Amino acid sequence: MIVVAGEALIDLVPSPQDPSLDGQLPALLPRRGGGPYNTAVALGRLGSPAAFCSRISTDTFGETLLHGLRSAGVDTSLVQRGTEPTTLAVADISPDGSAGYGFYVDGTADRLFTLPPALPDAVRALSLGTCSLVLEPGASAYESLLRREARRGVFTALDPNIRPGLIPDPDAYRARFRSWLPDLALLKLSEEDALWLAGPGGAAGGGWDAVTAAAGEWLGAGPAAIVITRGGDGLTVLTPGGGELTVPGEQVTVVDTIGAGDTVNAALLHRLDAHDALSYAAVASLGTGDWYDILRFAARAAAVTCSRAGAEPPFATELAA
């Protein structure tokens, strides 16, 4: 089983603009979301045995979130509940389909997550990321979960999925991020996130050279591999010793990019499992052909998500060809 730990929230997504509104505000449509939540749903749709570990509100939105997990076949026995409201994220969709977010997080249920007992022995992998590792007091509990499970041999994956507006002290967060690296088997992040995490000094000049320089430093601190998403330019895996492989993105008409990175998380874990590679040693020993297959699968899955509105990851049947 793969456990995904982190926030579940509601994205408020603008409806398609009606010309008759003449500049009025569009309606905001509620959509289930949150990076870890989307990853768990995507894993379930792909057919991976998955469980979600979080704290979800007992309000109407929370019930909807639970229904979405169960409909995807995701185990919810590790979900904590609380009467506090559900976190809201207001999405701003740009003309190219990319999304920015404003968050309503004060006093919400998911940030009050507490460290659970040791995960079941059947758990083979743990995936974390996004707001859950920023917002206290839950962030410290998720961090403790990462360290505890890594040190008992569980395969660990992280997608920082940086939301700068939620990070009051960037340098402190960057230091915290570096402290997680020894406990990671797989780090996945976007090119933009890599540059942000490298910091003003590490990202001097920007560009791909700055990304690979930062990734080389991070690889030396722990992960067996780093996968970087590059939008329309595809995905790249970097491995210790200077290994680098890039696969192109799939050509698709982009509706929006909401949930695309989360779909990549799930697709990587699902395909690594198909290669019997949910262990640090197995990832470290993957060859070029293995990585090509894994990254191509992730690129196809992300393209499907980008082709439709909101975080709607594909089902296994849609990727079977």
Solvent accessible surface area in square Angstrom, and as a share of the most:
residue,aa,sasa,rsa
1,M,63,0.28
2,I,4,0.02
3,V,0,0.00
4,V,1,0.00
5,A,0,0.00
6,G,0,0.00
7,E,3,0.01
8,A,4,0.03
9,L,5,0.03
10,I,2,0.01
11,D,6,0.03
12,L,30,0.15
13,V,15,0.08
14,P,39,0.25
15,S,24,0.16
16,P,122,0.77
17,Q,100,0.45
18,D,68,0.35
19,P,126,0.80
20,S,89,0.57
21,L,50,0.25
22,D,129,0.67
23,G,78,0.75
24,Q,114,0.51
25,L,165,0.82
26,P,37,0.23
27,A,64,0.50
28,L,81,0.40
29,L,60,0.30
30,P,67,0.42
31,R,96,0.35
32,R,91,0.33
33,G,0,0.00
34,G,7,0.06
35,G,8,0.08
36,P,5,0.03
37,Y,4,0.01
38,N,11,0.05
39,T,1,0.01
40,A,0,0.00
41,V,12,0.07
42,A,1,0.01
43,L,0,0.00
44,G,13,0.12
45,R,47,0.17
46,L,6,0.03
47,G,58,0.56
48,S,9,0.06
49,P,88,0.55
50,A,4,0.03
51,A,1,0.00
52,F,0,0.00
53,C,0,0.00
54,S,0,0.00
55,R,37,0.14
56,I,3,0.02
57,S,2,0.01
58,T,65,0.38
59,D,48,0.25
60,T,110,0.64
61,F,70,0.29
62,G,0,0.00
63,E,84,0.38
64,T,50,0.29
65,L,1,0.01
66,L,5,0.02
67,H,113,0.50
68,G,7,0.07
69,L,0,0.00
70,R,140,0.51
71,S,79,0.51
72,A,13,0.10
73,G,61,0.59
74,V,6,0.04
75,D,53,0.27
76,T,23,0.13
77,S,93,0.60
78,L,38,0.19
79,V,21,0.12
80,Q,42,0.19
81,R,89,0.32
82,G,6,0.06
83,T,120,0.70
84,E,43,0.19
85,P,78,0.49
86,T,10,0.06
87,T,3,0.02
88,L,47,0.24
89,A,1,0.01
90,V,42,0.24
91,A,2,0.02
92,D,103,0.53
93,I,51,0.26
94,S,43,0.28
95,P,148,0.93
96,D,102,0.53
97,G,3,0.03
98,S,48,0.31
99,A,28,0.22
100,G,36,0.35
101,Y,57,0.22
102,G,36,0.35
103,F,43,0.18
104,Y,138,0.52
105,V,16,0.09
106,D,125,0.65
107,G,47,0.45
108,T,6,0.03
109,A,1,0.01
110,D,9,0.05
111,R,50,0.18
112,L,62,0.31
113,F,3,0.01
114,T,85,0.49
115,L,79,0.39
116,P,14,0.09
117,P,115,0.72
118,A,67,0.52
119,L,4,0.02
120,P,66,0.42
121,D,139,0.72
122,A,66,0.51
123,V,9,0.05
124,R,100,0.36
125,A,0,0.00
126,L,0,0.00
127,S,7,0.04
128,L,5,0.02
129,G,2,0.02
130,T,9,0.05
131,C,6,0.03
132,S,7,0.04
133,L,1,0.00
134,V,26,0.15
135,L,18,0.09
136,E,69,0.31
137,P,80,0.50
138,G,0,0.00
139,A,0,0.00
140,S,53,0.34
141,A,14,0.11
142,Y,2,0.01
143,E,31,0.14
144,S,47,0.30
145,L,0,0.00
146,L,0,0.00
147,R,53,0.19
148,R,70,0.26
149,E,0,0.00
150,A,22,0.17
151,R,167,0.61
152,R,99,0.36
153,G,69,0.66
154,V,15,0.09
155,F,6,0.02
156,T,3,0.02
157,A,8,0.06
158,L,3,0.02
159,D,7,0.04
160,P,1,0.01
161,N,25,0.13
162,I,11,0.05
163,R,63,0.23
164,P,79,0.50
165,G,83,0.79
166,L,25,0.12
167,I,13,0.06
168,P,131,0.82
169,D,74,0.38
170,P,51,0.32
171,D,95,0.49
172,A,55,0.43
173,Y,14,0.05
174,R,25,0.09
175,A,49,0.38
176,R,64,0.23
177,F,1,0.00
178,R,107,0.39
179,S,48,0.31
180,W,0,0.00
181,L,2,0.01
182,P,88,0.56
183,D,13,0.07
184,L,4,0.02
185,A,4,0.03
186,L,3,0.02
187,L,0,0.00
188,K,11,0.05
189,L,0,0.00
190,S,26,0.17
191,E,37,0.16
192,E,125,0.56
193,D,17,0.09
194,A,0,0.00
195,L,46,0.23
196,W,51,0.18
197,L,3,0.01
198,A,21,0.17
199,G,6,0.06
200,P,113,0.71
201,G,63,0.60
202,G,45,0.43
203,A,18,0.14
204,A,78,0.60
205,G,87,0.84
206,G,28,0.27
207,G,42,0.40
208,W,53,0.19
209,D,117,0.60
210,A,9,0.07
211,V,0,0.00
212,T,38,0.22
213,A,67,0.52
214,A,8,0.06
215,A,0,0.00
216,G,42,0.40
217,E,111,0.50
218,W,7,0.02
219,L,18,0.09
220,G,73,0.70
221,A,43,0.33
222,G,18,0.18
223,P,0,0.00
224,A,1,0.01
225,A,0,0.00
226,I,0,0.00
227,V,0,0.00
228,I,0,0.00
229,T,21,0.12
230,R,52,0.19
231,G,66,0.64
232,G,73,0.70
233,D,98,0.51
234,G,2,0.02
235,L,8,0.04
236,T,0,0.00
237,V,4,0.02
238,L,11,0.05
239,T,34,0.19
240,P,77,0.48
241,G,90,0.87
242,G,70,0.67
243,G,31,0.30
244,E,96,0.43
245,L,40,0.20
246,T,59,0.34
247,V,0,0.00
248,P,84,0.53
249,G,17,0.17
250,E,58,0.26
251,Q,172,0.76
252,V,59,0.34
253,T,116,0.67
254,V,65,0.37
255,V,76,0.44
256,D,5,0.03
257,T,49,0.29
258,I,6,0.03
259,G,10,0.09
260,A,15,0.12
261,G,26,0.25
262,D,9,0.05
263,T,2,0.01
264,V,4,0.03
265,N,15,0.08
266,A,0,0.00
267,A,0,0.00
268,L,1,0.01
269,L,2,0.01
270,H,39,0.17
271,R,63,0.23
272,L,0,0.00
273,D,39,0.20
274,A,73,0.57
275,H,58,0.26
276,D,109,0.56
277,A,1,0.00
278,L,13,0.07
279,S,49,0.31
280,Y,108,0.41
281,A,75,0.59
282,A,23,0.18
283,V,2,0.01
284,A,65,0.51
285,S,89,0.57
286,L,28,0.14
287,G,35,0.33
288,T,98,0.57
289,G,56,0.54
290,D,47,0.24
291,W,9,0.03
292,Y,108,0.41
293,D,46,0.24
294,I,0,0.00
295,L,0,0.00
296,R,55,0.20
297,F,10,0.04
298,A,0,0.00
299,A,4,0.03
300,R,67,0.25
301,A,0,0.00
302,A,14,0.11
303,A,14,0.11
304,V,32,0.18
305,T,0,0.00
306,C,15,0.09
307,S,44,0.28
308,R,73,0.27
309,A,58,0.45
310,G,2,0.02
311,A,16,0.12
312,E,64,0.29
313,P,3,0.02
314,P,1,0.00
315,F,98,0.41
316,A,46,0.36
317,T,116,0.67
318,E,78,0.35
319,L,16,0.08
320,A,83,0.65
321,A,132,1.02
